Amino acid sequence: RHPQPKSGAVSTPLFRVYSPPSLLATEMAPSMIFKIIVIVILLMILASLGSGLVFLIRGGAQDNHRLVKALTVRIVLSISLFALLILAYATGLISPHGL
């Protein structure tokens, strides 16, 4: 047990344990979070395109169904990304620069 400090005195520990700040504890700018989301969606689109290519090269009845499903996922992701970009522009999260 630590001795109780006298009135008005501040008790400080002898040693402090360093703990690095966690990602959740630090504040990220909304624009950085938006960039990460866009990059993740783009990577998902590329993965869907790659899987579609594999199913196209393999051929077969089962692979045709998988090919259609992979391309449908790519279209949904692309439309979602476009809608996200329009929403970010409308809310002012992104803005065009001088061209």
C-alpha positions, 0 to 999 in steps of 0.5 A: 500500500502507498502511504496516503498523501498529506492534504494538498500533496499530490501522489505520483507513482514512482514508475509509469508504464509506457503504453503506445496509443491505440488506433481507436484512441487517436483521432483520424481525420474524416478525409483520411477515413474516407481515403481508406474506405475508397482504397478498400473498395477499389481493392475489392473491385480488383479482387472481384475482377481477378476472380472473374478472370479465373472463372472465365479462363477455367470455363465449365457450367459451375464456373459460368455461374461464379463468373456472373456472380463475381461480375455482379459483385464488381458492378455493385461495388463500382456503383457503390463507390460512385455513389459514395464519391457523389455523397462525399462531394455533396457533403464537402468531404472532397472538393475539386481542385483547380484544373 
